[in-house]
Amino acid sequence: MLLVFEAKTQTYPFPQNVVYKYGYMSQKISYLDVKYEYQTWKERFVKSCGKNEARVFDIRNNKEVSLSEGMGYGLAIVAYMADKDLFDKML
């Protein structure tokens, strides 16, 4: 059985800056803070593995390792940030 997945763009991509009727919007953290942290995370923990692949890594016992949890959380973070190019490389 062959499974085919169709990628779609987000309805509300980052940043939204929307005030929701039943939500909370921080007065201390802006979308610029989130964007900065995302860029920092990418620089520290995402590594290119050739032209069309990337992975999330960590340093354990002085060795660079990739773990399934890092890839899973990384895919979720990248999807929230609407970074389709990196998402496709990590997938």
C-alpha positions, 0 to 999 in steps of 0.5 A: 500500500502506497501512502501519499502525503500532500503538503499544505501551507498554514492558514495562519503562519507565524507571526500572527499577533492576533488577540484571541477572544479567549486567549492570553497574549504576553506583554513581555514576550513579542514575536521578535523574541520568539523569532530570535530564539528560533534562529538561535536554536537553528544555529546551535542545534540544526545541521545540514547533512548534504544538499537536501537533508538536515538533522537536529543534534546534541552533544553527549559525552563529547560526541555529536548525536541525533536523537528521535526526540530531537527530530520530533520536537524539531519538526514540530518547532519548524512547522510552527515557524512555517519554515517549510524548506527546513521541514522538508529537509528534516523530514 
